[in-house]
Amino acid sequence: MVLKLAVLISGTGTNLAAIQQAIEAGSCDARVELVVSDRTSALGLGFAAEHGLRTNVVGFRDYAQRSDWDRALTDAVAGSGAQLIVLAGFMRVVGPAFLERFARRTINVHPALLPLFPGTHAPAEAIAAGVRISGCTVHLVDAGIDTGPIIAQAAVPVLPADTPDLLHERIQHAEHKLLPKVIDAIARGQIVLEPALSIASADSAADSPMLLSPPLLDGAA
Ligand code: GRF
């Protein structure tokens, strides 16, 4: 089944590009119905336009109250008919109206092996902590910051000469592989998000020693 997506971005949109390229290559059974950004300056909007994807900007600063922005964002996404919402570098915390409507249908990609290093400085914090392995996590979105149930993770080495930017770049390469795979697995029913997170099998994780997925998360949510 072709899974209808809304992809929410704030920045460069390299994860959006990875998703769209996987779709165009036939390795991700999905379609991007709408790209939404909270800022007009998001570079990823350019990629979306070049690829003929519908875009919408719901500017955070265009609304007097956070709750108004939350409702406008919810309405924009609802209007797209998306079955799965992907936060791909979306730098705002979604609000209660959004979560009421789309809880268990919204995933986020984060540049660390959660629950370590949530928040906006994950690569720098991984380096400061002296860990030798970091990576990325795809997780369900809940009301917390990077706290929802973990769906899949990919590990990435932290090298002695790493700066936050170098490490982040290496992690993003892993994100670009993992995120489209997770979306495809959801489209194929191998990962089920509702009513509880369940992952059919970890076979796909055997492709690469750097891809780590828990063997079975049935009922873990
Ligand atoms: C990614 O590293 C993601 O983990 C984090 O924000 C970054 C977005 O990058 N949440 P891009 O906009 O997809 O290039």
py3Dmol code that shows the C-alpha trace and the ligand (Angstrom):
import py3Dmol

protein = """\
ATOM      1  CA  MET A   1       0.000   0.000   0.000  1.00  0.00           C
ATOM      2  CA  VAL A   2       1.361   3.421  -0.915  1.00  0.00           C
ATOM      3  CA  LEU A   3       1.602   5.261   2.382  1.00  0.00           C
ATOM      4  CA  LYS A   4       0.601   8.919   2.230  1.00  0.00           C
ATOM      5  CA  LEU A   5       3.074  11.162   4.026  1.00  0.00           C
ATOM      6  CA  ALA A   6       3.226  14.686   5.378  1.00  0.00           C
ATOM      7  CA  VAL A   7       6.841  15.671   6.004  1.00  0.00           C
ATOM      8  CA  LEU A   8       7.522  18.540   8.417  1.00  0.00           C
ATOM      9  CA  ILE A   9      10.798  20.415   8.053  1.00  0.00           C
ATOM     10  CA  SER A  10      12.524  23.523   9.388  1.00  0.00           C
ATOM     11  CA  GLY A  11      15.909  23.436   7.692  1.00  0.00           C
ATOM     12  CA  THR A  12      17.980  21.931   4.919  1.00  0.00           C
ATOM     13  CA  GLY A  13      15.628  19.038   4.311  1.00  0.00           C
ATOM     14  CA  THR A  14      18.239  16.383   3.564  1.00  0.00           C
ATOM     15  CA  ASN A  15      16.004  13.782   5.213  1.00  0.00           C
ATOM     16  CA  LEU A  16      13.084  14.922   3.063  1.00  0.00           C
ATOM     17  CA  ALA A  17      15.371  14.507   0.051  1.00  0.00           C
ATOM     18  CA  ALA A  18      16.401  11.016   1.195  1.00  0.00           C
ATOM     19  CA  ILE A  19      12.749   9.993   1.570  1.00  0.00           C
ATOM     20  CA  GLN A  20      11.763  11.389  -1.822  1.00  0.00           C
ATOM     21  CA  GLN A  21      14.794   9.829  -3.538  1.00  0.00           C
ATOM     22  CA  ALA A  22      13.991   6.432  -1.997  1.00  0.00           C
ATOM     23  CA  ILE A  23      10.393   6.805  -3.219  1.00  0.00           C
ATOM     24  CA  GLU A  24      11.563   7.727  -6.721  1.00  0.00           C
ATOM     25  CA  ALA A  25      13.999   4.785  -6.683  1.00  0.00           C
ATOM     26  CA  GLY A  26      11.144   2.417  -5.760  1.00  0.00           C
ATOM     27  CA  SER A  27      12.587   1.418  -2.387  1.00  0.00           C
ATOM     28  CA  CYS A  28      10.064   3.255  -0.219  1.00  0.00           C
ATOM     29  CA  ASP A  29       6.390   2.504  -0.778  1.00  0.00           C
ATOM     30  CA  ALA A  30       5.109   5.964   0.035  1.00  0.00           C
ATOM     31  CA  ARG A  31       4.100   9.291  -1.468  1.00  0.00           C
ATOM     32  CA  VAL A  32       4.803  12.748  -0.064  1.00  0.00           C
ATOM     33  CA  GLU A  33       1.410  14.474  -0.108  1.00  0.00           C
ATOM     34  CA  LEU A  34       2.584  17.633   1.629  1.00  0.00           C
ATOM     35  CA  VAL A  35       5.735  19.279   2.948  1.00  0.00           C
ATOM     36  CA  VAL A  36       5.086  21.690   5.813  1.00  0.00           C
ATOM     37  CA  SER A  37       7.578  24.113   7.297  1.00  0.00           C
ATOM     38  CA  ASP A  38       7.368  26.492  10.229  1.00  0.00           C
ATOM     39  CA  ARG A  39       9.619  28.951   8.368  1.00  0.00           C
ATOM     40  CA  THR A  40       9.665  30.318   4.825  1.00  0.00           C
ATOM     41  CA  SER A  41      13.471  30.244   4.792  1.00  0.00           C
ATOM     42  CA  ALA A  42      13.705  26.441   5.117  1.00  0.00           C
ATOM     43  CA  LEU A  43      16.012  25.303   2.316  1.00  0.00           C
ATOM     44  CA  GLY A  44      14.118  22.038   2.025  1.00  0.00           C
ATOM     45  CA  LEU A  45      11.164  23.942   0.544  1.00  0.00           C
ATOM     46  CA  GLY A  46      13.324  24.489  -2.550  1.00  0.00           C
ATOM     47  CA  PHE A  47      13.916  20.757  -2.906  1.00  0.00           C
ATOM     48  CA  ALA A  48      10.183  20.156  -2.495  1.00  0.00           C
ATOM     49  CA  ALA A  49       9.313  22.672  -5.212  1.00  0.00           C
ATOM     50  CA  GLU A  50      11.894  21.185  -7.604  1.00  0.00           C
ATOM     51  CA  HIS A  51      10.340  17.764  -7.109  1.00  0.00           C
ATOM     52  CA  GLY A  52       6.777  18.972  -7.576  1.00  0.00           C
ATOM     53  CA  LEU A  53       5.792  18.391  -3.955  1.00  0.00           C
ATOM     54  CA  ARG A  54       3.014  20.459  -2.458  1.00  0.00           C
ATOM     55  CA  THR A  55       4.256  22.809   0.271  1.00  0.00           C
ATOM     56  CA  ASN A  56       2.708  24.864   3.023  1.00  0.00           C
ATOM     57  CA  VAL A  57       4.346  27.229   5.504  1.00  0.00           C
ATOM     58  CA  VAL A  58       2.688  27.524   8.897  1.00  0.00           C
ATOM     59  CA  GLY A  59       4.906  30.197  10.396  1.00  0.00           C
ATOM     60  CA  PHE A  60       5.228  30.027  14.147  1.00  0.00           C
ATOM     61  CA  ARG A  61       5.575  33.808  14.396  1.00  0.00           C
ATOM     62  CA  ASP A  62       2.448  34.403  12.325  1.00  0.00           C
ATOM     63  CA  TYR A  63       0.251  33.368  15.257  1.00  0.00           C
ATOM     64  CA  ALA A  64      -0.280  35.311  18.467  1.00  0.00           C
ATOM     65  CA  GLN A  65      -0.684  32.185  20.563  1.00  0.00           C
ATOM     66  CA  ARG A  66       1.136  28.892  20.409  1.00  0.00           C
ATOM     67  CA  SER A  67      -2.248  27.114  20.539  1.00  0.00           C
ATOM     68  CA  ASP A  68      -3.371  28.943  17.363  1.00  0.00           C
ATOM     69  CA  TRP A  69      -0.234  27.810  15.565  1.00  0.00           C
ATOM     70  CA  ASP A  70      -0.792  24.269  16.847  1.00  0.00           C
ATOM     71  CA  ARG A  71      -4.333  24.229  15.409  1.00  0.00           C
ATOM     72  CA  ALA A  72      -3.237  25.730  12.082  1.00  0.00           C
ATOM     73  CA  LEU A  73      -0.493  23.115  11.756  1.00  0.00           C
ATOM     74  CA  THR A  74      -2.946  20.356  12.643  1.00  0.00           C
ATOM     75  CA  ASP A  75      -5.456  21.576  10.042  1.00  0.00           C
ATOM     76  CA  ALA A  76      -2.783  21.869   7.345  1.00  0.00           C
ATOM     77  CA  VAL A  77      -1.603  18.312   7.928  1.00  0.00           C
ATOM     78  CA  ALA A  78      -5.142  16.930   8.256  1.00  0.00           C
ATOM     79  CA  GLY A  79      -6.062  18.528   4.920  1.00  0.00           C
ATOM     80  CA  SER A  80      -3.316  16.574   3.180  1.00  0.00           C
ATOM     81  CA  GLY A  81      -4.900  13.223   4.033  1.00  0.00           C
ATOM     82  CA  ALA A  82      -1.534  11.956   5.262  1.00  0.00           C
ATOM     83  CA  GLN A  83      -1.502   8.589   6.994  1.00  0.00           C
ATOM     84  CA  LEU A  84       1.952   9.093   8.479  1.00  0.00           C
ATOM     85  CA  ILE A  85       3.540  12.349   9.611  1.00  0.00           C
ATOM     86  CA  VAL A  86       7.323  12.526   9.518  1.00  0.00           C
ATOM     87  CA  LEU A  87       9.162  15.165  11.532  1.00  0.00           C
ATOM     88  CA  ALA A  88      12.369  15.473   9.520  1.00  0.00           C
ATOM     89  CA  GLY A  89      14.356  18.240  11.145  1.00  0.00           C
ATOM     90  CA  PHE A  90      11.228  20.037  12.395  1.00  0.00           C
ATOM     91  CA  MET A  91      12.581  22.270  15.141  1.00  0.00           C
ATOM     92  CA  ARG A  92       9.323  22.993  17.001  1.00  0.00           C
ATOM     93  CA  VAL A  93       7.600  20.835  19.567  1.00  0.00           C
ATOM     94  CA  VAL A  94       4.180  19.923  18.214  1.00  0.00           C
ATOM     95  CA  GLY A  95       1.260  20.888  20.466  1.00  0.00           C
ATOM     96  CA  PRO A  96      -1.661  19.120  22.142  1.00  0.00           C
ATOM     97  CA  ALA A  97      -4.116  19.594  19.229  1.00  0.00           C
ATOM     98  CA  PHE A  98      -1.608  18.017  16.854  1.00  0.00           C
ATOM     99  CA  LEU A  99      -0.921  15.106  19.190  1.00  0.00           C
ATOM    100  CA  GLU A 100      -4.598  14.509  19.867  1.00  0.00           C
ATOM    101  CA  ARG A 101      -5.152  14.127  16.145  1.00  0.00           C
ATOM    102  CA  PHE A 102      -1.944  12.391  15.076  1.00  0.00           C
ATOM    103  CA  ALA A 103      -0.487  10.591  18.095  1.00  0.00           C
ATOM    104  CA  ARG A 104       0.832   7.169  17.025  1.00  0.00           C
ATOM    105  CA  ARG A 105       0.953   8.366  13.428  1.00  0.00           C
ATOM    106  CA  THR A 106       3.846  10.803  13.890  1.00  0.00           C
ATOM    107  CA  ILE A 107       7.505   9.822  13.842  1.00  0.00           C
ATOM    108  CA  ASN A 108      10.670  11.854  14.392  1.00  0.00           C
ATOM    109  CA  VAL A 109      14.314  11.331  13.499  1.00  0.00           C
ATOM    110  CA  HIS A 110      16.849  12.379  16.130  1.00  0.00           C
ATOM    111  CA  PRO A 111      20.661  12.510  15.797  1.00  0.00           C
ATOM    112  CA  ALA A 112      21.575  10.375  18.835  1.00  0.00           C
ATOM    113  CA  LEU A 113      20.894   6.964  20.284  1.00  0.00           C
ATOM    114  CA  LEU A 114      17.980   7.916  22.503  1.00  0.00           C
ATOM    115  CA  PRO A 115      17.332   8.015  25.385  1.00  0.00           C
ATOM    116  CA  LEU A 116      20.842   9.532  25.428  1.00  0.00           C
ATOM    117  CA  PHE A 117      21.207  13.140  24.315  1.00  0.00           C
ATOM    118  CA  PRO A 118      17.666  14.379  23.590  1.00  0.00           C
ATOM    119  CA  GLY A 119      17.234  18.025  22.528  1.00  0.00           C
ATOM    120  CA  THR A 120      18.940  20.254  20.011  1.00  0.00           C
ATOM    121  CA  HIS A 121      22.668  19.706  20.706  1.00  0.00           C
ATOM    122  CA  ALA A 122      22.903  15.930  20.517  1.00  0.00           C
ATOM    123  CA  PRO A 123      26.144  15.571  18.475  1.00  0.00           C
ATOM    124  CA  ALA A 124      28.008  18.093  20.667  1.00  0.00           C
ATOM    125  CA  GLU A 125      26.753  16.387  23.820  1.00  0.00           C
ATOM    126  CA  ALA A 126      27.819  12.962  22.549  1.00  0.00           C
ATOM    127  CA  ILE A 127      31.353  14.279  21.951  1.00  0.00           C
ATOM    128  CA  ALA A 128      31.445  16.019  25.333  1.00  0.00           C
ATOM    129  CA  ALA A 129      30.313  12.824  27.056  1.00  0.00           C
ATOM    130  CA  GLY A 130      33.155  10.875  25.433  1.00  0.00           C
ATOM    131  CA  VAL A 131      30.971   8.136  23.961  1.00  0.00           C
ATOM    132  CA  ARG A 132      32.597   6.109  21.168  1.00  0.00           C
ATOM    133  CA  ILE A 133      29.342   5.223  19.449  1.00  0.00           C
ATOM    134  CA  SER A 134      26.410   7.469  18.744  1.00  0.00           C
ATOM    135  CA  GLY A 135      23.850   7.325  15.950  1.00  0.00           C
ATOM    136  CA  CYS A 136      20.282   8.133  15.090  1.00  0.00           C
ATOM    137  CA  THR A 137      16.879   7.130  16.343  1.00  0.00           C
ATOM    138  CA  VAL A 138      13.475   7.020  14.695  1.00  0.00           C
ATOM    139  CA  HIS A 139      10.780   7.191  17.342  1.00  0.00           C
ATOM    140  CA  LEU A 140       7.096   7.852  17.823  1.00  0.00           C
ATOM    141  CA  VAL A 141       6.343  11.401  18.860  1.00  0.00           C
ATOM    142  CA  ASP A 142       4.696  12.069  22.198  1.00  0.00           C
ATOM    143  CA  ALA A 143       4.342  15.217  24.305  1.00  0.00           C
ATOM    144  CA  GLY A 144       7.951  15.127  25.527  1.00  0.00           C
ATOM    145  CA  ILE A 145      11.128  16.208  23.762  1.00  0.00           C
ATOM    146  CA  ASP A 146      12.523  13.137  21.963  1.00  0.00           C
ATOM    147  CA  THR A 147      10.885  10.815  24.483  1.00  0.00           C
ATOM    148  CA  GLY A 148       8.452   8.664  22.468  1.00  0.00           C
ATOM    149  CA  PRO A 149       8.764   4.895  21.981  1.00  0.00           C
ATOM    150  CA  ILE A 150      11.832   3.929  19.934  1.00  0.00           C
ATOM    151  CA  ILE A 151      11.154   2.295  16.561  1.00  0.00           C
ATOM    152  CA  ALA A 152      14.649   1.839  15.104  1.00  0.00           C
ATOM    153  CA  GLN A 153      18.219   2.987  15.599  1.00  0.00           C
ATOM    154  CA  ALA A 154      21.433   3.042  13.594  1.00  0.00           C
ATOM    155  CA  ALA A 155      24.853   3.268  15.198  1.00  0.00           C
ATOM    156  CA  VAL A 156      27.667   5.529  14.029  1.00  0.00           C
ATOM    157  CA  PRO A 157      31.232   5.725  15.399  1.00  0.00           C
ATOM    158  CA  VAL A 158      32.402   8.849  17.181  1.00  0.00           C
ATOM    159  CA  LEU A 159      35.964   9.526  15.978  1.00  0.00           C
ATOM    160  CA  PRO A 160      38.703  11.253  17.969  1.00  0.00           C
ATOM    161  CA  ALA A 161      38.926  14.250  15.625  1.00  0.00           C
ATOM    162  CA  ASP A 162      35.162  14.777  15.465  1.00  0.00           C
ATOM    163  CA  THR A 163      33.611  18.205  15.759  1.00  0.00           C
ATOM    164  CA  PRO A 164      29.846  18.422  16.342  1.00  0.00           C
ATOM    165  CA  ASP A 165      29.374  19.222  12.636  1.00  0.00           C
ATOM    166  CA  LEU A 166      31.500  16.292  11.440  1.00  0.00           C
ATOM    167  CA  LEU A 167      29.705  13.862  13.728  1.00  0.00           C
ATOM    168  CA  HIS A 168      26.306  15.258  12.776  1.00  0.00           C
ATOM    169  CA  GLU A 169      27.151  14.828   9.091  1.00  0.00           C
ATOM    170  CA  ARG A 170      28.104  11.156   9.663  1.00  0.00           C
ATOM    171  CA  ILE A 171      24.919  10.611  11.650  1.00  0.00           C
ATOM    172  CA  GLN A 172      22.832  12.216   8.912  1.00  0.00           C
ATOM    173  CA  HIS A 173      24.168   9.685   6.384  1.00  0.00           C
ATOM    174  CA  ALA A 174      22.762   6.995   8.672  1.00  0.00           C
ATOM    175  CA  GLU A 175      19.476   8.891   9.032  1.00  0.00           C
ATOM    176  CA  HIS A 176      19.128   9.035   5.265  1.00  0.00           C
ATOM    177  CA  LYS A 177      19.229   5.225   5.115  1.00  0.00           C
ATOM    178  CA  LEU A 178      17.241   4.449   8.228  1.00  0.00           C
ATOM    179  CA  LEU A 179      14.298   6.842   7.884  1.00  0.00           C
ATOM    180  CA  PRO A 180      13.149   5.696   4.403  1.00  0.00           C
ATOM    181  CA  LYS A 181      13.557   2.058   5.547  1.00  0.00           C
ATOM    182  CA  VAL A 182      11.348   2.649   8.552  1.00  0.00           C
ATOM    183  CA  ILE A 183       8.709   4.391   6.415  1.00  0.00           C
ATOM    184  CA  ASP A 184       8.786   1.510   3.935  1.00  0.00           C
ATOM    185  CA  ALA A 185       8.472  -1.018   6.766  1.00  0.00           C
ATOM    186  CA  ILE A 186       5.430   0.879   8.090  1.00  0.00           C
ATOM    187  CA  ALA A 187       3.915   0.955   4.586  1.00  0.00           C
ATOM    188  CA  ARG A 188       4.402  -2.817   4.316  1.00  0.00           C
ATOM    189  CA  GLY A 189       2.956  -3.520   7.739  1.00  0.00           C
ATOM    190  CA  GLN A 190       6.275  -4.823   9.117  1.00  0.00           C
ATOM    191  CA  ILE A 191       6.175  -2.066  11.690  1.00  0.00           C
ATOM    192  CA  VAL A 192       2.770  -1.328  13.199  1.00  0.00           C
ATOM    193  CA  LEU A 193       2.322   1.901  15.148  1.00  0.00           C
ATOM    194  CA  GLU A 194      -1.295   1.632  16.313  1.00  0.00           C
ATOM    195  CA  PRO A 195      -2.738   0.720  18.759  1.00  0.00           C
ATOM    196  CA  ALA A 196       0.679  -0.350  20.123  1.00  0.00           C
ATOM    197  CA  LEU A 197       4.124  -0.340  18.568  1.00  0.00           C
ATOM    198  CA  SER A 198       5.046  -3.728  17.174  1.00  0.00           C
ATOM    199  CA  ILE A 199       7.921  -4.716  14.925  1.00  0.00           C
ATOM    200  CA  ALA A 200       7.413  -7.881  12.895  1.00  0.00           C
ATOM    201  CA  SER A 201      11.004  -9.011  12.694  1.00  0.00           C
ATOM    202  CA  ALA A 202      14.530  -7.709  12.894  1.00  0.00           C
ATOM    203  CA  ASP A 203      15.576  -9.405   9.629  1.00  0.00           C
ATOM    204  CA  SER A 204      16.158  -6.093   7.866  1.00  0.00           C
ATOM    205  CA  ALA A 205      18.626  -5.135  10.587  1.00  0.00           C
ATOM    206  CA  ALA A 206      20.855  -7.995   9.422  1.00  0.00           C
ATOM    207  CA  ASP A 207      21.659  -6.004   6.241  1.00  0.00           C
ATOM    208  CA  SER A 208      24.228  -3.990   8.080  1.00  0.00           C
ATOM    209  CA  PRO A 209      26.044  -4.384  11.368  1.00  0.00           C
ATOM    210  CA  MET A 210      25.496  -0.655  11.901  1.00  0.00           C
ATOM    211  CA  LEU A 211      21.727  -0.955  11.903  1.00  0.00           C
ATOM    212  CA  LEU A 212      20.385  -1.926  15.274  1.00  0.00           C
ATOM    213  CA  SER A 213      16.767  -2.725  15.813  1.00  0.00           C
ATOM    214  CA  PRO A 214      15.360  -4.389  18.894  1.00  0.00           C
ATOM    215  CA  PRO A 215      14.374  -7.962  17.978  1.00  0.00           C
ATOM    216  CA  LEU A 216      10.817  -7.569  19.205  1.00  0.00           C
ATOM    217  CA  LEU A 217       9.076  -4.573  20.607  1.00  0.00           C
ATOM    218  CA  ASP A 218       5.566  -6.029  20.719  1.00  0.00           C
ATOM    219  CA  GLY A 219       3.724  -4.439  23.551  1.00  0.00           C
ATOM    220  CA  ALA A 220       6.714  -2.332  24.523  1.00  0.00           C
ATOM    221  CA  ALA A 221       4.749   0.834  23.934  1.00  0.00           C
TER     222      ALA A 221
END
"""
ligand_1 = """\
14
GRF
C 18.566 15.838 11.408
O 19.873 15.532 11.785
C 17.581 15.325 12.412
O 18.054 14.256 13.165
C 17.391 16.499 13.334
O 17.476 17.627 12.491
C 18.315 17.330 11.380
C 17.572 17.771 10.160
O 18.347 17.731 9.001
N 16.137 16.381 14.030
P 17.681 17.925 7.573
O 16.863 19.205 7.616
O 16.858 16.722 7.256
O 18.847 18.083 6.646
"""
view = py3Dmol.view(width=600, height=400)
view.addModel(protein, "pdb")
view.setStyle({"model": 0}, {"cartoon": {"style": "trace"}})
view.addModel(ligand_1, "xyz")
view.setStyle({"model": 1}, {"stick": {}})
view.zoomTo()
view.show()
